[in-house]
């Protein structure tokens, strides 16, 4: 009788129980490694301990950047020393109505489109409410809504010091929110010897640490706060939203606070008005966006020169793909015959990847951001590092074995933090939305 030769089989005990198919039974690959580059950047840039779950911040805009007002009526300014009275409105970065602090201001007069320079006049008196007396250096025909742009001040020989005026600081606010991410296994599962991961508790700890960080990332990007932040009112020099400890309540009646994220803040407090200096919401049409549009948009993005000379831009995969196409044979190249320079992928010292987009006005560090997916896939948020900070009310902690009642046979742990985002000078941050 011939001897039986045993071999590897496709069934039976050898296949089901004895063969080991795992190359490395204790290693499991994950899709995401660096899940929260925005939170990483903000935390490493500046972390502040705040004294209360709701917190305030001061901000200020230098009025000398642009001081102007508009004519509220048409008038003819004669070429003599008599002076002409003129009603004004649309005052920007001066005392709220004409007063003696205006005397001596020299102004260029421009048409409503700011394309025609009509001449220069000096304010010499305030004859009545909302009126000024001006003396033109040459005959000028002023139309309603013409702009008077301050270009200096001039005073008579031997005159006394002019009256002073001063603006005030603005106050904006936000709040922290409580993040809790629990994990739990039974005592039996904790003691089990497993493939894939030798300890299910250790695997869940790593997974939930990333989940906790990703949920913070999304809150810091997309979160909103009841009661707002006053960011728009501070920019416009008005007072609107109130500083209140507001929020919803849970089933036990406890207050639930939330933080305002940067994308939501720009969308709600920013401006898409192309006529405004502080425009910071830009819609990019893939079909028609030209190099001229790109240059104009980047001029506004970089008008507030960052201390580092480079601005960070957090991008979805679709937005990164669009800028990559513009650096190649389509996109801007196809629309206007121009192309942009996009550097190779590099690794930041904080651990995230980036590419550098060169613009005529500055450099953008494009950082792929996993949270910018789905409806945010073609978003790009450009931030000013010095006007963002990570607000921490209580230090983040890992709370181990928090469930012990009735001799619970298992382990329940929790990641817990109480933190938020500090946002200031909303116009220094920008948002790009790329559309088909």
Buried (B, 14 or more C-beta within 10 A) or exposed (E): EEEEEEEEEEEEEEEEEEEEEEEEEEEEEEEEEBBBBBBBBBBBBEEEEBEEBBBBBEBEBEBEEEBBBBBBBEBEBBEEEEBBBBBBEEBBBBBEBBEEBBBBBBBBBBBEEEEEEBBBBBBBBBEEEEBBBBBBEEEBEBBEBBBBBBEEBEEEEEEEEBEEEEEEEBBBBBBBBBBEBBBBBEEEBBEEEEEEBEBBBEBBBEBBBBBBBBBBBBBBBBBBBBBBBBBBBBBBBEEEBEBEEBBEEEEEEEEEBBBBBBBBBBBBBBBBEEEEEBBBBBEBEBEEBBBEBBEBBBEBBBBBEBEEEEBBBBBBBBBBBBBBBBBBEBBBBBBBEBBBEBBEEEEBEBEBBBBBBBBEBBBBBBBBBBBBEEEBBBBBBBBBBBBBBBBBBBEBEBEEEEEEEEEEEBBBBBBBBBBBBBBBBBBBBBBBBBEE
